């Protein structure tokens, strides 16, 4: 009351300006959730499902199938000792180094140690024992591999462009051994090859087993599992929560919405980002059995165990914190966008040093 009119006008303008700035900042980086949106999220969290399921791991692909594949594709699993020299600069430089090696002016080992640009240079270029499919993975062409393996022992190959875009030539260090079906290593190398290049073959085998089980399970899930000597696994009830949205890091990644717990169910890792998984689970009727799903290297057959409706009283935390969590995430996104702008000149540390030193 004792202020002059001039001071009152100045104060009023100052309050008005600060209020406008505050409102602009708030509207720019904050988000007000509507009642319909909150109601939708609450309903989403209320509707939950628990499931029983059985697993058909890709890793169960049988030994006899691996050996049968190896025999049918024997050329891929020829074994041999080989060394290589890799040049990253140009084919011309690779040809020059090769010429010195072939002429005897430079030993292969010296050339590898002094010029080769790969992880084998320190060992004189030696790759040790390799399979034909591993060499083919580097060169990309089967005919190049056949050309190298046709060389006499100790001979130097032509220069090839590798799959990685470098230039490489080889020395065949031992005679080529044809496939040995009694080798303990054969199954593991065939398995590695299939996982890398023909994973679909393993997937098809696992899915075919799962389809047989799913058909039998229509007459009784537990009975079919018992007859097939399979363990039934069960989840706790979970809602549709794609990508585990609404995690709260400060509460130990507590999830407001509720989520699929895979802490002791490694075979379901990744299911939280699998649309087909949620579509399947939430469209199943009571005791209905699904078609096989492929998740994380497994074929999985699911039976709906229970539908659960969470009571409103249990959703108080979600209702209270949902707007805050959404606002925090949007604020982070806006701040990240601003800080990433090429128009932003970050002088924070210079200003800090200037003002507080």
Buried (B, 14 or more C-beta within 10 A) or exposed (E): EEEEEEEEEEEEEEEEEEEEEEEEEEEEBBBEBEEEBBEEBBEBBBBBBBBBBBBBBBEEBEEEBBBEBBEEBEBBBBBBBBBBBBBBEEEEBBBEBBEBBEEEEBEBBBBBBEBBEBEBBEEBBBBEBBBBBBBBBBBEEBEBBEBBBEBEEEEBBEBBBBEEEBBBBBBBBEEBBEBEEEBEEBBEBBBEBBBEEBEEBBBEBBBEBBBBBBEBBEEEBEEBBEEBEBEBBEBEBBBBBEEBBBBBEEEEEEBBBBBBBBEEBEBBBEBBEBEEBBEBBBEBEEEBBBEBBBBBBBBBBBBBBEBBEBEEEEBEEBBEBBBEBBBBBEBEEBEEEEEEEEEEEEEEEEEEEEEEE
